[in-house]
Amino acid sequence: MAELPADHPGFADPDYRARRDAIARVGAVYRPGEPIPTVAYAPEEDAVWTLVATELEAKHQRYAVEEYRQAAARLDLPRGAVPQLRDVDARLAELTGFHVRPVAGLVPTRDFYSSLADRRFCSTQYIRHHSVPLYTPEPDVVHELVGHCNMLASPTFAELYELAGRASRRASTDAALEFFSRVFWFTFEFGVAWEGGALRTYGAGLLSSYGELDAFRDAEIRPFDVRAMGSTAYDVTRYQPVLYAGRSMRHVVDELSEFLAAYDDDAFVRLGGR
């Protein structure tokens, strides 16, 4: 049965844990090139998706950058039921050439990043526990689709994801990969930028977090700086107390593209890594 920490909302729910196992097996047996299997989500799971997706969409109108909102409109995820990865995969392939690969759960860090270089995004398929629909302590299908896959419907963001995958492959040492991972965290997951006179987000972690979307503007906002990002530790269990803001999305794209295109072990050393 699924191994969950004692403070997980579904820890004491054997039915939820059994569902997690069943859905995980779909990803575990999948082989690239095969049709992505359909997951028969329960009505309760569809209801969680509908609630969370609807609530998040309303917040995106206020807090998400324009590039994300346009991409989400193009992907047009259904609201009435948990989207099937097969359908999302087909639509993303049309829009940006990205594909979705179902996985059983978290994959090794290098494997996750490396797949992006081939325009492949590894996605879980289970959904958060129904008792706390607006909270999840881990990436679930809401995070993967609302956060990342909506971004991947943007040619601009898709190019950045591919560049990130290539950069990760050139980071051969664990230290260089850790520096890269921190930059990824403070951009792709928790990136923010000034747009229209307001602080908005393009990070998948923020875009899929109902609570943190209301709170991220209270964080300490520092200027966009990849050297600083790569040297800043983060805690996945709490709202982020520090965020790095681009002057605009154009600024973010330019700076991040330059960093990712040139990043390797030598760049890590030049940026102060050891």
C-alpha positions as CSV (number, residue, x, y, z in Angstrom):
1,M,0.0,0.0,0.0
2,A,1.1,3.6,-0.7
3,E,3.7,4.8,1.8
4,L,2.5,8.1,3.1
5,P,3.8,10.2,6.1
6,A,1.7,10.2,9.2
7,D,0.6,13.8,8.6
8,H,-0.6,13.1,5.1
9,P,-4.4,13.7,4.8
10,G,-4.9,10.2,3.4
11,F,-2.6,8.4,5.8
12,A,-5.5,6.8,7.8
13,D,-7.7,6.2,4.8
14,P,-7.2,2.7,3.4
15,D,-9.5,3.2,0.5
16,Y,-7.6,6.3,-0.6
17,R,-4.3,4.5,-0.3
18,A,-5.6,1.5,-2.3
19,R,-6.7,4.0,-5.1
20,R,-3.2,5.5,-5.0
21,D,-1.7,2.1,-5.6
22,A,-4.1,1.3,-8.4
23,I,-3.4,4.5,-10.2
24,A,0.3,4.2,-9.6
25,R,0.3,0.8,-11.3
26,V,-1.0,2.4,-14.5
27,G,2.2,4.6,-14.6
28,A,4.4,1.8,-13.5
29,V,3.6,-0.5,-16.4
30,Y,3.5,2.2,-19.0
31,R,6.2,2.0,-21.7
32,P,7.1,5.0,-23.9
33,G,5.5,4.6,-27.4
34,E,2.5,2.8,-26.1
35,P,-0.9,4.5,-25.9
36,I,-1.4,6.1,-22.5
37,P,-3.9,4.0,-20.6
38,T,-7.1,5.5,-19.3
39,V,-7.6,5.9,-15.6
40,A,-11.1,5.3,-14.4
41,Y,-11.4,8.1,-11.9
42,A,-14.1,7.8,-9.2
43,P,-16.9,10.5,-9.0
44,E,-15.3,11.7,-5.7
45,E,-12.0,12.2,-7.5
46,D,-13.6,14.0,-10.4
47,A,-15.4,16.3,-7.9
48,V,-12.1,17.2,-6.2
49,W,-10.6,18.1,-9.6
50,T,-13.6,20.2,-10.5
51,L,-13.5,22.1,-7.3
52,V,-9.8,22.8,-7.3
53,A,-9.5,23.5,-11.0
54,T,-12.4,26.0,-10.8
55,E,-11.0,27.8,-7.7
56,L,-7.5,28.0,-9.1
57,E,-8.7,29.4,-12.5
58,A,-10.4,32.3,-10.7
59,K,-7.2,33.1,-8.9
60,H,-5.1,32.8,-12.0
61,Q,-7.0,35.7,-13.5
62,R,-5.6,37.9,-10.7
63,Y,-2.2,36.4,-10.0
64,A,-0.9,34.6,-13.1
65,V,1.2,36.2,-15.8
66,E,-0.4,36.7,-19.2
67,E,1.8,34.1,-20.9
68,Y,0.4,31.5,-18.6
69,R,-3.2,32.5,-18.9
70,Q,-3.0,32.4,-22.7
71,A,-1.3,29.0,-22.6
72,A,-4.0,27.6,-20.3
73,A,-6.7,28.9,-22.6
74,R,-5.1,27.0,-25.5
75,L,-4.7,23.8,-23.6
76,D,-8.3,24.2,-22.3
77,L,-8.2,21.4,-19.6
78,P,-11.7,20.0,-18.9
79,R,-13.3,21.1,-15.7
80,G,-15.9,18.4,-15.1
81,A,-13.6,15.4,-14.7
82,V,-9.9,14.7,-14.1
83,P,-8.3,15.0,-17.5
84,Q,-6.9,11.9,-19.1
85,L,-3.1,12.1,-19.8
86,R,-3.7,10.6,-23.3
87,D,-5.8,13.7,-24.2
88,V,-3.4,16.2,-22.6
89,D,-0.5,14.5,-24.4
90,A,-2.2,14.8,-27.8
91,R,-3.1,18.4,-27.3
92,L,0.4,19.4,-26.1
93,A,2.0,17.6,-29.0
94,E,-0.1,19.8,-31.4
95,L,0.7,23.0,-29.5
96,T,4.4,22.7,-28.7
97,G,5.7,19.2,-29.5
98,F,5.8,18.2,-25.8
99,H,4.6,14.8,-24.6
100,V,3.4,13.6,-21.2
101,R,4.7,10.4,-19.7
102,P,2.7,8.8,-16.9
103,V,4.8,7.7,-13.9
104,A,3.9,5.8,-10.7
105,G,5.1,8.7,-8.5
106,L,8.2,10.8,-7.9
107,V,11.0,9.8,-10.3
108,P,14.8,10.2,-9.7
109,T,15.8,13.9,-10.0
110,R,18.1,13.4,-13.0
111,D,15.5,11.3,-14.9
112,F,12.8,14.0,-14.4
113,Y,15.0,16.8,-15.6
114,S,16.6,14.8,-18.4
115,S,13.3,13.9,-19.9
116,L,12.5,17.6,-20.5
117,A,15.4,17.7,-23.0
118,D,13.4,15.3,-25.1
119,R,10.2,17.3,-24.6
120,R,8.9,14.7,-22.3
121,F,7.2,15.6,-19.0
122,C,6.8,12.9,-16.3
123,S,3.4,13.2,-14.7
124,T,1.8,11.5,-11.7
125,Q,-1.9,10.7,-12.1
126,Y,-3.3,10.4,-8.6
127,I,-5.2,13.2,-7.0
128,R,-5.1,14.7,-3.5
129,H,-7.3,13.5,-0.6
130,H,-10.9,14.6,-0.7
131,S,-10.9,15.8,2.9
132,V,-8.6,18.7,2.1
133,P,-9.2,19.4,-1.6
134,L,-7.4,22.7,-1.7
135,Y,-4.2,21.3,-0.1
136,T,-1.6,18.7,-1.1
137,P,1.7,17.9,0.6
138,E,3.1,16.5,-2.7
139,P,2.8,16.9,-6.4
140,D,-0.4,15.4,-7.7
141,V,-2.3,15.5,-11.0
142,V,-3.6,19.0,-10.2
143,H,0.0,20.2,-9.8
144,E,1.2,18.4,-12.9
145,L,-1.6,19.6,-15.2
146,V,-2.7,23.0,-13.9
147,G,0.9,23.9,-13.0
148,H,3.2,22.4,-15.5
149,C,1.2,21.2,-18.5
150,N,-0.6,24.6,-18.8
151,M,2.9,26.1,-19.0
152,L,4.0,23.6,-21.6
153,A,1.2,24.8,-23.9
154,S,3.2,28.0,-24.3
155,P,5.9,27.8,-27.0
156,T,8.0,30.2,-24.8
157,F,7.7,28.2,-21.7
158,A,8.2,24.9,-23.6
159,E,11.5,26.2,-25.0
160,L,12.6,27.0,-21.5
161,Y,11.7,23.5,-20.2
162,E,13.7,21.9,-23.0
163,L,16.7,24.2,-22.3
164,A,16.4,23.2,-18.6
165,G,16.5,19.5,-19.5
166,R,19.6,20.0,-21.6
167,A,21.3,22.0,-18.9
168,S,20.6,19.3,-16.4
169,R,22.4,16.8,-18.6
170,R,25.5,18.9,-18.7
171,A,25.6,19.2,-14.9
172,S,27.5,16.0,-14.3
173,T,28.4,16.5,-10.7
174,D,25.8,16.3,-7.9
175,A,26.8,19.8,-6.7
176,A,26.2,21.3,-10.1
177,L,22.8,19.5,-10.4
178,E,21.9,20.8,-6.9
179,F,22.7,24.4,-8.0
180,F,20.6,23.9,-11.1
181,S,17.7,22.4,-9.1
182,R,17.6,25.4,-6.9
183,V,17.4,27.7,-9.9
184,F,14.6,25.5,-11.3
185,W,12.8,25.7,-8.0
186,F,12.8,29.5,-7.8
187,T,11.8,29.9,-11.5
188,F,9.8,27.0,-13.0
189,E,8.2,26.1,-9.6
190,F,8.1,29.4,-7.7
191,G,8.9,32.1,-10.2
192,V,7.4,35.6,-10.1
193,A,7.6,38.7,-12.3
194,W,6.3,42.2,-12.3
195,E,3.6,42.7,-15.0
196,G,1.1,45.5,-15.4
197,G,2.4,47.1,-12.1
198,A,1.6,44.0,-10.1
199,L,3.6,41.0,-8.9
200,R,2.4,37.9,-10.7
201,T,3.5,34.3,-11.0
202,Y,4.6,31.9,-13.7
203,G,5.7,29.1,-11.3
204,A,3.9,25.8,-11.3
205,G,4.2,25.4,-7.6
206,L,2.4,28.7,-7.0
207,L,-0.1,28.3,-9.8
208,S,-1.3,25.0,-8.4
209,S,-1.4,26.1,-4.7
210,Y,-4.7,27.6,-3.7
211,G,-3.4,29.0,-0.4
212,E,0.0,30.2,-1.5
213,L,-1.5,32.1,-4.4
214,D,-3.0,34.4,-1.8
215,A,0.2,34.6,0.2
216,F,3.1,34.8,-2.2
217,R,3.1,38.6,-2.4
218,D,3.9,38.6,1.4
219,A,7.2,36.9,0.8
220,E,10.5,38.7,0.7
221,I,10.8,39.7,-2.9
222,R,14.4,39.8,-4.2
223,P,15.6,40.8,-7.7
224,F,16.0,38.0,-10.3
225,D,19.5,36.6,-9.8
226,V,20.4,33.0,-10.8
227,R,23.6,33.1,-8.8
228,A,21.5,33.9,-5.7
229,M,18.8,31.4,-6.5
230,G,21.4,28.6,-7.0
231,S,22.9,29.4,-3.6
232,T,19.6,29.6,-1.6
233,A,18.2,26.6,0.1
234,Y,14.4,26.0,0.2
235,D,11.9,24.1,2.3
236,V,9.2,22.2,0.5
237,T,7.0,21.9,3.5
238,R,6.2,25.6,4.0
239,Y,5.2,28.7,2.0
240,Q,8.3,30.1,0.4
241,P,9.6,33.0,2.5
242,V,11.8,34.3,-0.3
243,L,11.0,34.7,-4.0
244,Y,13.0,36.2,-6.9
245,A,11.1,38.5,-9.2
246,G,11.9,39.4,-12.8
247,R,11.4,43.0,-13.9
248,S,9.0,41.5,-16.5
249,M,8.4,38.2,-18.2
250,R,10.6,39.2,-21.0
251,H,13.4,39.8,-18.5
252,V,12.8,36.4,-17.0
253,V,12.8,34.6,-20.3
254,D,16.0,36.4,-21.5
255,E,18.0,35.8,-18.3
256,L,16.8,32.3,-17.8
257,S,17.4,31.3,-21.4
258,E,21.0,32.7,-21.2
259,F,21.7,30.8,-18.0
260,L,20.2,27.5,-19.2
261,A,21.8,27.6,-22.6
262,A,25.3,27.9,-21.1
263,Y,25.0,26.0,-17.9
264,D,27.4,23.1,-17.2
265,D,30.0,22.1,-14.6
266,D,32.3,25.0,-15.5
267,A,29.5,27.5,-15.3
268,F,28.7,26.1,-11.9
269,V,32.2,26.9,-10.7
270,R,32.1,30.4,-12.3
271,L,28.9,31.1,-10.4
272,G,30.6,30.3,-7.2
273,G,29.8,26.7,-6.8
274,R,32.2,24.2,-5.2
